[in-house]
């Protein structure tokens, strides 16, 4: 592998072994996780929220739910993304230098003026020398149950169970795969995992063409990004990952591609994140906007607008990638969980919760449509009238207790963040109305917003803490108040916020990483929520503490996994990543914080100090 052709995540020398060293491949319809030995451990079929036909990630000690290539006598493994793509290349070698080169990807490219993105994974396996290999394919169905049927055809194997069927089409010997028999790999072979349909050409031909076109697509897509001068490879990897978390059909962006990876070792905090949280909207749209990924941003805005215009003013905090699908939470009994740490949950009870920040989240996101001239269709009065329904709800509920941004399951309060997001709804509606020339509307919404702002700032201040509290009339810290300047409630240099920044850093910081709060329904949290770390970094930068913010950002980026991805949480003592992967909040945080703290492109080649220029002793006689 030539260095220039691959992405390598920068990891500090003291970084621990990560339990979440997985790469993500995908194409806007499906996504899969691979470990560093090219074992596919997670693949939901036929779309992001589907049944994991490869479920090894959550199978505990059970050897089920995976696809891998085992090289006999393997002693070395190297794995990395091909530079600026979502294609992973893995080299596995034995002690004599024999081995394989495995290239994994999901096809994505334009064909017939449309984006081709089938529910398909392609694996190209090329020999190095004369290795002996075994190809193992062990799918599960119905969240962990063994396959109920396997049919071998002339060039394919059909796997069925739980109402699903998919096909492995290959030019490798089928009998060797069925019996998991070791054989000498003398020529390249291709595995194509896809719906139960015939290919139009030989597997080798299909895979070569798809690989060439998919690589060209990603290189072209990255070429169109607006990235900062500093941390370029980090931002590019984050941008590609955000694109892989986008469900092309509807524009929904999932919070993560996994379910039930625990937030900390042996905790009951295991949740299904394969859905779209409205509160992510602002951060994701901001990241996509700053990257110049306007098509992805536009698709996400379409999804949010669809939710907003179909809600009649009532919003849930989380929706499926198809917004009207139920998310009833249940436990998958046949999956022991990540490293055996269950339960494994399907669906998410948060969809039933009351969270008043949703109104501001939607309006913040959709507000982009009223100011961004790049969009083919901008916001108009008709859309504004739809958003007014959300504003009326925000005005009604801003002082009502809710579950809050952290989705407490056992308590309700008037959370500062939720009340602020209700204020955001009215503040942005006032601004939108002013843009549209609706002066009376703008004055009315501005009056409501100003009154709410005064109440929040008065009742959220805790003299006991010497800081802004996480709930009105309470005395507990909450890292979500770090967002108040970003949302516009007060200035980042306001003395109240500067005091809050110091108190949060001292009391919620753990070994350089930020906790969300001190306690919740399950007790004291053990890990740091990575989004809070980015909020802290951005707040420091906005307050003028740029060097401290840059140091924290460099340290956080060094904690990414071997493929440059971040999950939801990090353990402040061990430095290990926990929680669902890859976390959209975290990857958007990389983009936004790097953009905030990067040097300007004009500083790329600083002007060096020069001595006297040639001819500088020349004088013009003015007499």
Secondary structure, DSSP 8 states (H G I E B T S, - for coil): --GGGEE-----TT----TT--EEEE-SS-EEEE-TT--EEEEEESSTTSEEEE-GGGBTT---SEEEEEETTEEEEEEEEETTSS-EEEEEEETTS-EEEEEEE---EEETTEEE--S-EEEEEEEESS-EEEEEEE-EETTTEE-SEEEE-SSEEEEEETTEEEEEEESS-HHHHHHT--EE--S-EEEEEEES---SS-HHHHHHHHHHHHHHHHHHHHHT----STTHHHHHHHHHHHHHTB-TTT--B-S-S-B---SSTT-S---B--SEETTHHHHHHHHHHHHT-HHHHHHHHHHHHHHHHTSTT---SEE-SSTTS----EE-TT--BBTTB---EES-GGGGS--THHHHHHHHHHGGGGT-TTSSS---HHHHHHHHHHHHHHHHHTTS-B-TTTT-SS--B-BHHHHHHHHHHHHHHHHHHHHTT-HHHHHHHHHHHHHHHHHHHHHHEETTTTEE-SBTT-----GGGGGHHHHTSS-TT-HHHHHHHHHHHHHTEETTEE-S-S-BTTBS--EEEHHHHHHHHHHHHHTT-HHHHHHHHHHHHTTS-TTS--EEEEETTT--EEEEES-HHHHHHHHHHHHHH---GGGTT--------TTTT------
